[in-house]
Amino acid sequence: MKKNIYLMYAIAFLQGMVFYGPIATLYRQAQGVSIFQITLMEGISLALCIALEIPWGMAADKIGYRRTMILCCGLYFISKIVFWRASGFGGFFAERILLGIVQSGLSGVDSSILYLSCQGKDSQKVFGIYHSLGMGGLLAAAAVFSLVVKDNYPLAGFLTAVSYGTSAVLSFFLEEVREGNAGRARAEAFGATCKTVLKDRSLLLFLTAVAFLSETHQTITVFLNQLQYSRCGMGNAAMGFVYCAATVLGLCGVWSFAVTRKIGVRHSFWLFGGTAAAACLALALTRQAALSVAGILLLRLSNSLFQPLQAEIQNRRVQTENRATALSIHAMLLDGIAVGTNLLFGALAQFRLPLAFAFGGGLCALSLVLLPFGCREKSNP
């Protein structure tokens, strides 16, 4: 179903176009929301997202992936309208609640639609383009913000709502890809699905490796990088240029399939995970700006190339008809590991920043041992 794939590409690009992205914090502060309230809302939204993962997965398997996508895109659109019109804590809190509901609903459903639409053929390539287009939308929105929006915060909110409204309209043109008895999922299906996932030890080890790599990248490139830049004496302008470069590297996922086809899956694991481990080690050992920037950019590059391969393997490892439920269980396991690693990263960074980078390098090195288990699979039913 090529139409589905192209529609999902367009939806990813449009939902990447968050025009207030460069001033998201300032936008909220201008409407009377404090930094503490912002972090509080983020934490509650994440907790809600985790709590709703499995219920949404079960619902998607029952009502179909197309209907779930339409519902979530519609709620996404509403959340952006709420954000645009919000004033004070209550409005922005409502937006984050809607966001938590939407993100848990889309988790696994978007990748299921893509995977089943391409019938498992070249799915890594499809995932790479999908993720890159989302980043492309973010870059396009950032360019429009710099050239047109500038200090007009309400316009940034309005344009974002328009973009998400357009993506909601496109979702109606998707075709259902749910295999078998969509709409007739059995009440006891969750127990069987959960048992199928949890008894697959090689899959659990693979997901652990994925969590180690993903959370190391997320924590270092989003939070700890700025501390390292300051430690190296970099100014705000230089940090801005590095941010732009890192964002551009997010587009490299489109080449993930070509790299894997050239060197193979196992060697790709070693390349992506080994590069991440080396980058963390460099960050732990240096106070030089150039080497620090290189380390951050290498982390972003390795993650951009790894994500499409991860998505392809996760979907291929699903051994049940209840695909969305299984992928939601995967997400719960990943989030559970993330909670622990984030706490350790924070504690180590507060004590001594290089220790946090060294910890990240250790996680990436351990992932190299666990990742090959992703190749040990059974054929799908």
ABEGO torsion letter per residue (X at the ends): XAAAAAAAAAAAAAAABBAAAAAAAAAAAAAGBBAAAAAAAAAAAAAAAAAAAAAAAAAAAAAEAAAAAAAAAAAAAAAAAAAAABBEAAAAAAAAAAAAAAAAAABGAAAAAAAAAAGGBGAAAAAAAAAAAAAAAAAAAAAAAAAAAEABAAAAAAAAAAAAAAAAAAAAABBBABBEBBGABBAAAAAAAAAAAAABAAAAAAAAAAAAAAAAAAAAAAAAAAAAAAAAGBBAAAAAAAAAAAAAAAAAAAAAAAAAAAAEAAAAAAAAAAAAAAAAAAAAABABAAAAAAAAAAAAAAAAAAAAAAAAAAAAABABABAAAAAAAAAAAAAAAAAAAAAAAAAAAAABAAAAAAAAAAAAAAAAAAAAAAABBBBBX
